């Protein structure tokens, strides 16, 4: 089947969604996604961030779809034409969805461990508004310990339900889910039961905001101060392939390896994530490269940076050189009088 997205045509297989086709094309035409996760079955269709305009349904039925469609759950048809980045309707709808997601979200970015790699930050940067129309009180929840290594901040949650699907598909005994309804809906455990299964830490990786945080990394550092390295170890529970985030010679946290859409390539166990923070436990493969621009990637030493040449007047440079000599006193010979006076005083 042939599908056209923002004027770019691509051939896809039957069953491919519009979002998957857009990711095959890449670039700015890829819709944002907060709930869809390619590694989780049944994800998508909840956050409405990936809305697109279908200008032509198919060659068989060329009528446009009257409403904007969620690209993560809408299948492609042969001859379909889709407007994503180029549509004013789509741009306005994404701004409205972003405003809705931020209604109850607190301004925790200065203290949130997710800052710098937060999908909601990226979404609000591109589609957010500088002013708010919300005058009511935000809903609030008390922080909740849902396990020995995981802290839940329900105030930041956008109810994408990725963490619930991780527990459903990776573990046998899920003990948490969506409680209550409407604006009271929240993620919690049944009767405050702790989450202690061996793959529970993957909930932290799939969370697009800072609702689920790693207690072993909590308030230690900002992610852009860490150097990410690909590393692996022999593990009988998981693949053992991870990204270790180092500050100097210290491993401050361990995560799964993520692609350019912040999706984990392979899920890892809690032992690799929480229990092995010694560099001697790992085989360091090399620095981690990021395909997507982010605050982590701005000063990453794996990127090729262009050399900046500044043409400065010769007089200014000469003055700087003299100041540098004055600061470095050893480079300045003292006059004979002062030198003798200094020697006499020392004597």
C-alpha positions in Angstrom: 0.0 0.0 0.0 1.1 3.5 -0.7 0.5 6.3 1.9 1.4 10.0 1.6 2.2 11.9 4.8 2.9 15.6 4.4 3.6 15.1 0.8 6.1 12.3 1.3 5.0 8.9 -0.2 5.9 5.6 1.3 5.0 2.0 0.8 3.8 0.1 3.9 2.4 -3.4 4.6 -1.2 -4.0 5.5 -1.9 -3.4 9.2 0.6 -0.6 9.5 -0.7 2.4 11.4 -0.3 6.0 10.4 2.1 6.7 13.3 4.3 3.7 12.3 4.3 4.9 8.7 5.3 8.4 9.8 8.2 6.9 11.8 9.4 5.1 8.8 9.6 8.4 7.0 11.1 10.2 10.0 11.7 13.9 10.5 9.2 16.5 11.6 6.2 14.7 10.2 6.3 12.1 13.1 3.4 12.9 15.4 4.2 13.1 19.2 3.1 10.1 21.3 2.7 9.9 25.0 0.8 6.7 25.5 1.8 4.6 22.4 4.7 2.2 22.9 5.7 -0.1 20.1 7.0 -2.8 22.5 3.6 -3.0 24.4 0.6 -4.6 22.8 -2.6 -2.7 22.9 -1.0 0.7 23.8 -2.1 3.9 22.2 -5.4 5.8 21.8 -5.4 7.4 25.2 -3.4 10.7 25.2 -4.6 12.0 21.8 -1.3 13.8 21.2 -0.8 12.1 17.8 -3.9 13.5 16.1 -3.5 13.8 12.3 -5.8 15.0 9.5 -6.7 12.4 6.9 -7.3 14.5 3.7 -8.0 11.4 1.6 -9.2 8.1 3.0 -8.0 5.9 0.1 -8.1 5.4 -3.6 -11.3 3.3 -3.2 -13.0 6.0 -1.1 -11.2 9.4 -1.5 -13.5 11.3 0.9 -11.6 12.9 3.8 -12.3 11.8 7.3 -14.3 14.6 9.0 -12.6 14.4 12.3 -8.9 14.3 13.3 -7.7 10.7 13.9 -5.4 9.3 16.4 -2.5 8.1 14.2 -1.3 5.4 16.6 -4.6 3.4 16.3 -5.6 4.3 12.7 -4.6 1.9 10.0 -3.2 2.9 6.7 -5.2 2.5 3.5 -3.9 2.3 -0.1 -3.8 5.8 -1.5 -4.4 7.5 1.9 -3.1 11.1 2.2 -2.4 12.4 5.7 -1.5 15.9 6.9 0.5 16.0 10.1 3.0 18.9 10.5 1.5 20.9 7.6 -2.1 21.1 9.0 -3.3 24.1 11.0 -6.1 21.9 12.4 -3.6 19.4 13.7 -1.4 22.1 15.2 -4.3 23.7 17.0 -5.6 20.3 18.3 -2.1 19.4 19.6 -1.9 22.7 21.4 -5.3 22.0 23.0 -4.3 18.5 24.1 -1.0 19.8 25.5 -3.0 22.4 27.5 -5.3 19.7 28.8 -2.4 17.5 29.9 -0.8 20.4 31.7 -4.0 21.3 33.6 -3.2 19.2 36.7 0.5 18.8 36.1 2.6 20.6 38.7 5.6 22.8 37.9 8.0 20.2 39.3 10.6 20.5 36.5 13.2 22.2 38.8 13.1 19.2 41.2 11.9 16.4 39.0 14.3 13.6 38.1 12.7 13.3 34.7 13.7 16.8 33.7 15.8 16.8 30.6 14.4 13.5 29.2 10.7 14.2 29.7 8.3 13.7 26.7 5.9 16.1 28.3 8.6 18.8 28.4 9.3 18.2 24.7 5.6 18.4 23.9 5.0 21.6 25.8 8.1 23.2 24.3 6.7 22.6 20.8 3.0 22.9 21.4 2.6 24.6 24.8 1.3 28.1 25.5 3.0 30.7 27.7 -0.3 31.5 29.5 -2.9 29.3 31.3 -6.7 29.6 31.4 -7.1 27.2 34.2 -8.1 29.0 37.5 -9.4 26.0 39.5 -7.2 24.1 42.0 -5.1 21.3 40.6 -5.8 17.8 41.9 -3.2 16.6 44.3 -2.1 13.2 45.7 0.3 12.3 48.4 3.6 10.6 47.2 3.3 6.9 47.5 5.9 4.2 47.9 4.9 1.3 45.6 8.0 -0.7 46.0 11.5 -0.7 47.6 13.0 1.1 44.6 10.1 3.0 43.0 8.4 6.2 44.1 5.0 7.2 42.7 4.2 10.9 42.2 0.6 10.7 41.0 0.4 14.5 40.7 2.6 14.2 37.6 0.8 11.3 36.0 -1.1 11.7 32.7 -2.7 8.3 32.9 -1.1 6.9 29.8 -1.3 3.4 31.4 2.0 2.3 30.0 3.2 1.1 33.5 0.0 -1.0 33.8 0.6 -2.7 30.4 4.2 -3.4 31.3 3.0 -5.2 34.5 0.4 -7.0 32.5 2.7 -8.2 29.7 6.0 -8.8 31.6 4.8 -10.2 34.9 2.3 -12.8 36.2 1.0 -10.9 39.2 0.0 -7.3 38.5 -0.9 -5.5 41.7 -1.5 -2.0 40.4 -3.8 -0.3 38.0 -6.1 2.7 37.4 -8.3 3.4 40.5 -11.5 5.5 40.6 -13.0 7.3 37.6 -13.1 10.6 35.9 -10.9 13.4 37.3 -10.4 11.1 40.4 -8.7 8.4 38.3 -5.2 7.6 39.5 -2.5 4.9 39.3 -2.2 3.0 42.6 -1.8 -0.5 44.1 -4.5 -2.6 45.5 -4.8 -1.9 49.3 -1.3 -0.3 49.3 0.4 -3.5 48.3 4.1 -3.2 47.3 5.3 -4.0 43.8 8.1 -6.4 44.1 8.2 -8.4 40.8 11.6 -8.8 39.1 10.7 -6.6 36.1 8.9 -3.8 37.9 11.7 -1.3 37.3 10.7 -1.1 33.6 7.7 1.0 34.7 10.2 3.8 35.3 11.6 3.5 31.7 8.2 3.5 30.0 6.8 6.4 32.0 6.8 9.5 29.7 6.8 11.9 32.7 8.2 11.9 36.2 5.4 10.0 37.9 7.5 6.9 38.5 11.1 7.6 39.6 14.1 5.6 40.6 14.8 5.8 44.4 18.4 4.9 43.9 18.9 7.9 41.6 16.5 10.3 43.3 17.8 13.9 43.6 21.4 12.7 42.9 22.0 14.6 39.7 20.6 16.0 36.5 20.6 13.7 33.5 22.6 16.1 31.4 25.5 16.0 33.9 25.8 12.2 33.4 27.7 10.5 30.6 25.7 7.6 29.2 27.5 4.5 28.1 26.3 1.3 26.6 27.2 -1.6 28.8 26.4 -5.3 29.3 26.9 -8.1 31.7 26.0 -11.8 31.9 22.5 -12.1 33.4 20.3 -15.1 33.6 17.1 -13.1 34.0 17.3 -10.6 31.1 19.4 -9.6 28.1 21.9 -7.7 30.3 22.2 -4.9 27.7 21.8 -1.5 29.4 22.8 2.1 29.4 24.8 3.1 32.5 24.8 6.8 33.4 28.1 7.8 34.9 29.3 10.9 36.9 33.0 10.6 36.9 33.8 7.0 37.9 30.4 6.5 39.6 27.4 4.8 38.1 24.5 6.8 39.3 21.7 4.9 37.5 21.1 2.1 35.0 18.4 2.1 32.4 17.3 0.1 29.4 18.7 1.1 26.0 16.2 3.5 24.3 15.8 4.4 20.6 15.2 7.9 19.2 11.5 7.7 20.3 12.5 7.0 23.9 11.3 3.4 23.7 13.2 0.7 25.4 14.8 -1.8 22.9 14.9 -4.7 25.4 13.5 -4.8 28.9 15.9 -5.4 31.8 15.5 -7.0 35.2 15.6 -5.2 38.6 19.0 -6.9 39.5 20.7 -5.2 36.6 18.9 -1.9 37.2 19.2 -1.5 40.9 21.9 -3.8 42.3 24.9 -3.3 40.1 26.3 0.2 40.4 29.9 -0.8 40.4 31.7 -0.2 37.1 33.6 -3.5 37.6 30.3 -5.3 37.2 29.9 -4.1 33.7 31.6 -4.4 30.3 31.6 -0.9 29.0 31.0 -0.9 25.3 31.4 2.8 24.6 29.6 6.1 24.8 25.9 6.1 24.0 24.8 8.0 20.9 21.4 9.8 20.7 19.6 10.2 17.4 17.0 12.7 18.8 18.0 16.2 19.8 17.5 16.7 23.5 19.1 18.5 26.4 21.2 15.4 27.1 22.6 15.5 23.5 23.5 19.2 23.4 27.0 18.8 24.7 27.5 15.1 24.1 31.0 14.3 23.2 30.0 11.8 20.6 28.6 14.5 18.3 30.7 16.1 15.7 30.9 19.8 16.5 32.0 22.5 14.1 35.0 24.6 15.1 34.0 28.2 15.8 36.5 30.8 14.7 36.2 34.3 16.1 38.1 37.1 14.4 39.2 39.4 17.2 41.2 42.6 16.8 44.9 42.3 17.4 44.8 45.1 20.0 42.3 43.3 22.1 44.3 40.1 22.1 47.4 42.0 23.0 45.7 43.5 26.1 44.4 40.0 27.1 47.9 38.6 26.9 49.2 41.4 29.2 46.5 40.7 31.7 47.3 37.0 31.6 50.9 37.8 32.5 49.8 40.1 35.3 47.6 37.4 36.8 50.5 34.9 36.6 53.0 36.7 38.8 55.8 34.3 38.2 55.9 35.5 34.6 56.5 39.1 35.6 60.1 40.0 36.6 60.2 42.3 39.6 62.1 45.6 39.4 65.6 45.6 41.1 64.5 47.9 43.9 61.4 45.8 44.8 63.3 42.6 44.5 66.1 43.8 46.9 63.5 45.1 49.3 61.7 41.7 49.2 65.0 39.9 49.8 65.9 42.2 52.7 62.6 41.7 54.4 62.9 38.0 54.1 66.3 38.1 55.6 
